[in-house]
Amino acid sequence: MPSSPTHPVITGFANVPDFAKGKVRDLRIRWAMEEIGKPYSTELFDAMAERPANYREWQPFGQVPAFDDGGLRIFESGAILLYLGEQDERLLPSDKQERWQAISWLIAALNSIEPVLMQIVSLDLFHAGQDWTAGARKAAVNLAEMRLTSLSNALGDRDWLTSRFSIADIAMVTVLRNIQHTDMLDAFPVIAAYSERGEARDAFIKAQAAQFADFEKAAESTVA
């Protein structure tokens, strides 16, 4: 049976390589919670170890984040963002057109942008130096640039993906962070400025600090 925690629980990792810090997807949920001032707790797993069997009943793929709101357990960052957005208009507009535009952009971030950027991440960070990666990376970059061009054109001179900040921007900004190890956004100043606006929000800063604090706490307990 689902537990009944005092605060909602977000699962995350206790330890990840340095290049992954600030990019693990529980950051999305932490950010949303900070935007609406809702306290939460974290349940952390060793990223290098198999997740407990009972966690697979909650998150079938053993990934993070998963979310427990006391009586309700869900997984996948997009679904969790939608759940939180339904509860607070600061995350998801009530106006029908705006609401579904934000939902469309949320799905676009996860389906149209993230997969092509993660190909670059995989080639650069997990397959670096292998003979076949140069050709594969060129193709991956070409596709990513096409998608980023479309995103830039759609953003235009708006601050956010819709008329105001929403869960769509939480998803998109965190997706774009995956290519921070490259200079790709230099060619897309509209997107670069958009990302900077997102990361300058107080809620993002608090969420990232909280994620790093969990990493540091876990590292200290390992040393001790």
TIVONU-977772 format. One record per residue (C-alpha): residue in one letter; x negated, y, z; residue number from 0; chain. Coordinates in steps of 0.05 Angstrom, whole numbers, plus 5000, padded with zeros to 4 digits. Example, Ala and Ser with C-alpha at 12.3 -4.5 7.8 and 13.67 -1.06 7.14 Angstrom:
REM TIVONU-977772
A / 4754 / 4910 / 5156 / 0 / A
S / 4727 / 4979 / 5143 / 1 / A
//
This chain:
REM TIVONU-977772
M / 5000 / 5000 / 5000 / 0 / A
P / 4976 / 5071 / 4988 / 1 / A
S / 4945 / 5105 / 5048 / 2 / A
S / 4971 / 5168 / 5080 / 3 / A
P / 4911 / 5213 / 5087 / 4 / A
T / 4914 / 5280 / 5124 / 5 / A
H / 4890 / 5315 / 5061 / 6 / A
P / 4892 / 5290 / 4990 / 7 / A
V / 4832 / 5246 / 4974 / 8 / A
I / 4789 / 5255 / 4912 / 9 / A
T / 4740 / 5200 / 4896 / 10 / A
G / 4670 / 5216 / 4871 / 11 / A
F / 4599 / 5192 / 4870 / 12 / A
A / 4549 / 5199 / 4927 / 13 / A
N / 4489 / 5196 / 4881 / 14 / A
V / 4477 / 5211 / 4807 / 15 / A
P / 4416 / 5229 / 4765 / 16 / A
D / 4398 / 5303 / 4767 / 17 / A
F / 4424 / 5315 / 4696 / 18 / A
A / 4493 / 5292 / 4717 / 19 / A
K / 4500 / 5336 / 4778 / 20 / A
G / 4554 / 5387 / 4768 / 21 / A
K / 4583 / 5347 / 4711 / 22 / A
V / 4616 / 5287 / 4745 / 23 / A
R / 4691 / 5292 / 4731 / 24 / A
D / 4715 / 5298 / 4802 / 25 / A
L / 4691 / 5370 / 4794 / 26 / A
R / 4754 / 5382 / 4753 / 27 / A
I / 4800 / 5362 / 4810 / 28 / A
R / 4760 / 5398 / 4862 / 29 / A
W / 4764 / 5461 / 4819 / 30 / A
A / 4840 / 5455 / 4812 / 31 / A
M / 4847 / 5446 / 4887 / 32 / A
E / 4805 / 5507 / 4900 / 33 / A
E / 4847 / 5549 / 4852 / 34 / A
I / 4909 / 5536 / 4894 / 35 / A
G / 4874 / 5536 / 4961 / 36 / A
K / 4892 / 5465 / 4977 / 37 / A
P / 4845 / 5427 / 5024 / 38 / A
Y / 4821 / 5357 / 5005 / 39 / A
S / 4776 / 5301 / 5028 / 40 / A
T / 4728 / 5259 / 4987 / 41 / A
E / 4714 / 5185 / 4984 / 42 / A
L / 4646 / 5173 / 4954 / 43 / A
F / 4617 / 5112 / 4920 / 44 / A
D / 4547 / 5092 / 4901 / 45 / A
A / 4544 / 5106 / 4826 / 46 / A
M / 4492 / 5052 / 4816 / 47 / A
A / 4532 / 4997 / 4851 / 48 / A
E / 4594 / 4959 / 4833 / 49 / A
R / 4656 / 4992 / 4862 / 50 / A
P / 4694 / 4953 / 4915 / 51 / A
A / 4746 / 4905 / 4888 / 52 / A
N / 4803 / 4941 / 4922 / 53 / A
Y / 4783 / 5005 / 4886 / 54 / A
R / 4798 / 4971 / 4820 / 55 / A
E / 4870 / 4966 / 4843 / 56 / A
W / 4870 / 5042 / 4847 / 57 / A
Q / 4824 / 5057 / 4788 / 58 / A
P / 4822 / 4997 / 4741 / 59 / A
F / 4758 / 5019 / 4707 / 60 / A
G / 4720 / 5035 / 4771 / 61 / A
Q / 4709 / 5107 / 4748 / 62 / A
V / 4717 / 5173 / 4785 / 63 / A
P / 4758 / 5212 / 4800 / 64 / A
A / 4819 / 5178 / 4828 / 65 / A
F / 4868 / 5215 / 4872 / 66 / A
D / 4909 / 5197 / 4934 / 67 / A
D / 4961 / 5248 / 4955 / 68 / A
G / 4990 / 5204 / 5010 / 69 / A
G / 5039 / 5154 / 4982 / 70 / A
L / 5018 / 5169 / 4911 / 71 / A
R / 4954 / 5142 / 4878 / 72 / A
I / 4935 / 5162 / 4808 / 73 / A
F / 4872 / 5161 / 4764 / 74 / A
E / 4842 / 5196 / 4703 / 75 / A
S / 4824 / 5270 / 4711 / 76 / A
G / 4875 / 5293 / 4659 / 77 / A
A / 4932 / 5258 / 4693 / 78 / A
I / 4911 / 5285 / 4761 / 79 / A
L / 4907 / 5356 / 4733 / 80 / A
L / 4977 / 5349 / 4704 / 81 / A
Y / 5003 / 5324 / 4771 / 82 / A
L / 4973 / 5384 / 4807 / 83 / A
G / 4997 / 5431 / 4753 / 84 / A
E / 5068 / 5407 / 4761 / 85 / A
Q / 5065 / 5430 / 4833 / 86 / A
D / 5037 / 5499 / 4825 / 87 / A
E / 5048 / 5550 / 4770 / 88 / A
R / 4979 / 5578 / 4781 / 89 / A
L / 4954 / 5516 / 4746 / 90 / A
L / 5009 / 5504 / 4695 / 91 / A
P / 5059 / 5557 / 4670 / 92 / A
S / 5133 / 5546 / 4679 / 93 / A
D / 5150 / 5578 / 4612 / 94 / A
K / 5165 / 5521 / 4564 / 95 / A
Q / 5122 / 5545 / 4506 / 96 / A
E / 5063 / 5565 / 4550 / 97 / A
R / 5069 / 5501 / 4590 / 98 / A
W / 5066 / 5455 / 4530 / 99 / A
Q / 5012 / 5497 / 4497 / 100 / A
A / 4969 / 5487 / 4560 / 101 / A
I / 4984 / 5413 / 4560 / 102 / A
S / 4965 / 5408 / 4487 / 103 / A
W / 4899 / 5442 / 4501 / 104 / A
L / 4886 / 5398 / 4561 / 105 / A
I / 4893 / 5337 / 4516 / 106 / A
A / 4852 / 5370 / 4462 / 107 / A
A / 4795 / 5381 / 4511 / 108 / A
L / 4795 / 5307 / 4531 / 109 / A
N / 4811 / 5277 / 4462 / 110 / A
S / 4784 / 5324 / 4409 / 111 / A
I / 4724 / 5357 / 4442 / 112 / A
E / 4697 / 5312 / 4498 / 113 / A
P / 4686 / 5248 / 4457 / 114 / A
V / 4644 / 5284 / 4404 / 115 / A
L / 4603 / 5321 / 4456 / 116 / A
M / 4591 / 5257 / 4495 / 117 / A
Q / 4561 / 5225 / 4434 / 118 / A
I / 4507 / 5278 / 4437 / 119 / A
V / 4498 / 5267 / 4512 / 120 / A
S / 4491 / 5192 / 4500 / 121 / A
L / 4439 / 5201 / 4445 / 122 / A
D / 4399 / 5254 / 4482 / 123 / A
L / 4399 / 5226 / 4552 / 124 / A
F / 4409 / 5151 / 4547 / 125 / A
H / 4378 / 5133 / 4479 / 126 / A
A / 4324 / 5186 / 4473 / 127 / A
G / 4262 / 5166 / 4435 / 128 / A
Q / 4293 / 5108 / 4398 / 129 / A
D / 4280 / 5103 / 4323 / 130 / A
W / 4353 / 5107 / 4302 / 131 / A
T / 4374 / 5167 / 4343 / 132 / A
A / 4351 / 5223 / 4298 / 133 / A
G / 4399 / 5206 / 4242 / 134 / A
A / 4455 / 5190 / 4290 / 135 / A
R / 4445 / 5256 / 4326 / 136 / A
K / 4448 / 5297 / 4263 / 137 / A
A / 4516 / 5266 / 4246 / 138 / A
A / 4540 / 5276 / 4317 / 139 / A
V / 4519 / 5349 / 4319 / 140 / A
N / 4553 / 5362 / 4252 / 141 / A
L / 4619 / 5335 / 4278 / 142 / A
A / 4612 / 5372 / 4344 / 143 / A
E / 4598 / 5438 / 4307 / 144 / A
M / 4661 / 5428 / 4266 / 145 / A
R / 4703 / 5418 / 4329 / 146 / A
L / 4669 / 5477 / 4364 / 147 / A
T / 4683 / 5521 / 4304 / 148 / A
S / 4757 / 5503 / 4308 / 149 / A
L / 4756 / 5517 / 4383 / 150 / A
S / 4722 / 5585 / 4373 / 151 / A
N / 4772 / 5605 / 4319 / 152 / A
A / 4830 / 5585 / 4364 / 153 / A
L / 4804 / 5624 / 4423 / 154 / A
G / 4793 / 5687 / 4383 / 155 / A
D / 4793 / 5746 / 4431 / 156 / A
R / 4833 / 5712 / 4486 / 157 / A
D / 4802 / 5701 / 4554 / 158 / A
W / 4835 / 5633 / 4562 / 159 / A
L / 4864 / 5579 / 4518 / 160 / A
T / 4935 / 5604 / 4531 / 161 / A
S / 4957 / 5672 / 4557 / 162 / A
R / 4928 / 5658 / 4625 / 163 / A
F / 4883 / 5610 / 4662 / 164 / A
S / 4909 / 5539 / 4669 / 165 / A
I / 4889 / 5466 / 4678 / 166 / A
A / 4872 / 5467 / 4603 / 167 / A
D / 4814 / 5514 / 4618 / 168 / A
I / 4791 / 5471 / 4676 / 169 / A
A / 4787 / 5412 / 4629 / 170 / A
M / 4755 / 5450 / 4571 / 171 / A
V / 4702 / 5488 / 4611 / 172 / A
T / 4680 / 5424 / 4647 / 173 / A
V / 4677 / 5387 / 4580 / 174 / A
L / 4633 / 5441 / 4550 / 175 / A
R / 4585 / 5435 / 4608 / 176 / A
N / 4564 / 5367 / 4581 / 177 / A
I / 4520 / 5401 / 4527 / 178 / A
Q / 4486 / 5450 / 4574 / 179 / A
H / 4421 / 5413 / 4561 / 180 / A
T / 4425 / 5437 / 4488 / 181 / A
D / 4427 / 5506 / 4456 / 182 / A
M / 4489 / 5489 / 4415 / 183 / A
L / 4533 / 5543 / 4445 / 184 / A
D / 4484 / 5597 / 4423 / 185 / A
A / 4517 / 5592 / 4355 / 186 / A
F / 4586 / 5601 / 4386 / 187 / A
P / 4585 / 5665 / 4427 / 188 / A
V / 4661 / 5664 / 4436 / 189 / A
I / 4657 / 5595 / 4469 / 190 / A
A / 4595 / 5613 / 4509 / 191 / A
A / 4630 / 5674 / 4538 / 192 / A
Y / 4692 / 5633 / 4552 / 193 / A
S / 4650 / 5581 / 4590 / 194 / A
E / 4616 / 5636 / 4630 / 195 / A
R / 4684 / 5665 / 4650 / 196 / A
G / 4706 / 5597 / 4675 / 197 / A
E / 4643 / 5584 / 4714 / 198 / A
A / 4645 / 5654 / 4744 / 199 / A
R / 4712 / 5640 / 4778 / 200 / A
D / 4708 / 5635 / 4854 / 201 / A
A / 4744 / 5568 / 4853 / 202 / A
F / 4694 / 5537 / 4805 / 203 / A
I / 4635 / 5562 / 4847 / 204 / A
K / 4666 / 5532 / 4910 / 205 / A
A / 4682 / 5466 / 4875 / 206 / A
Q / 4612 / 5459 / 4847 / 207 / A
A / 4581 / 5476 / 4915 / 208 / A
A / 4624 / 5423 / 4948 / 209 / A
Q / 4604 / 5370 / 4898 / 210 / A
F / 4530 / 5387 / 4908 / 211 / A
A / 4540 / 5387 / 4984 / 212 / A
D / 4566 / 5316 / 4979 / 213 / A
F / 4505 / 5295 / 4939 / 214 / A
E / 4459 / 5327 / 4990 / 215 / A
K / 4496 / 5296 / 5049 / 216 / A
A / 4491 / 5227 / 5018 / 217 / A
A / 4417 / 5237 / 5004 / 218 / A
E / 4404 / 5258 / 5076 / 219 / A
S / 4440 / 5198 / 5104 / 220 / A
T / 4399 / 5152 / 5058 / 221 / A
V / 4334 / 5182 / 5083 / 222 / A
A / 4357 / 5177 / 5155 / 223 / A
//
